[in-house]
């Protein structure tokens, strides 16, 4: 699992690659939470374009970061999910919580 976070045009973009499962979700959560706490971005986009597998840990990752962003006065978006991940997110109702593009 790899994560790369950069600020682009006023939006923080976290590009993920690899798999999101219960083995590595904790590390992802910690790294994203540290970034949110230190940088206080108004907008955070998590780019799922490089994700090859995701289990329910990915849903928890999104929900928790969305809550944290709202507490900090910002919002979260999910970018470029693979078609099967987009279906999982829709079935879980994530699109009611965050914007999926």
N, C-alpha and C positions, 0 to 999 in steps of 0.2 A: 504494500500500500504506500502510495506517495501522495503528498499534499504540497502544493505550491500556492502561496497567498501573495497577491500583488494588488496595489491600488491602481485602478485604471479609470480615468475620467470621473473621479469622485466616488467610485464604487469599488469596494474591496471584492476581489474575485478569488475564490479558493478553488483551484483546479485539482480534482482528485483523479487518481488512476489506480487500477488494480481492483481488489475485491473489498467489499464492506461486509464483514461478518462479525460475530460476537468476539472473535479473537483480536481484531484490530480496531473495533469501533471505539473502545475506551481511549486509545491513543489519539484517534481523530477528534473525539469530543474534547479531550484535554487541550490539544493544540488549537482547535478553533476557539474554545473558551478563553484561553490565554490571549489570543489575538483580539477577540472582541473586547475583553476587559482592558487591554492596554491601548488599542487603537480607537476604540469607541466609534466604529464606522456607522454612518447613517444608513447605508445600504450594504448588504452582504449577499453576494451571489455565489452559490456553490455549483460549480460546473461538474456534472456527472458524466460528461462525454467520454472520459477514459475509464469508467467503471465497467468491469466485465462481469461482475456478479454482485448481487446485493440480497441479503436476507432481511428479516424484520429489524435488525439492528440499524439498518439505514433509515428506516422510518423513525425510529427513536432518535437517531442523530438529527434528522431534520426537525422533528417536533421540539426537541430540547433547545436547538440553536435558534429556532423561531421565537420561542418563549424568551430566551435570553436577549435576543435583539429587540423585542418589544419592550422589555424591562429597561433597556438602554435608550429607548426612544427611536429605534431604527426598525428596519424590516428585512426579511430574508426572501430570496428567490432561488429557485432551482433551475439550472440551465442544462440543456442538451442531454436529458436522460435517454438511454436506449429505449426502443419501443416496449420491451417487456418490463423495464423498470417503470416507465410511464404508466403502464397498465396497473402495476402493483401500487403505485402512488395514488392513482385514481380510485382503485378499489378500497384503499385505506382512508380515502377522504382527505388526503394531504392537500389537494388543490383548493379546498375550502380554507386552509390555513396559510398557505404560501402560494405565490404565483409560480407556475411552471412554464418555462419557455424553451 
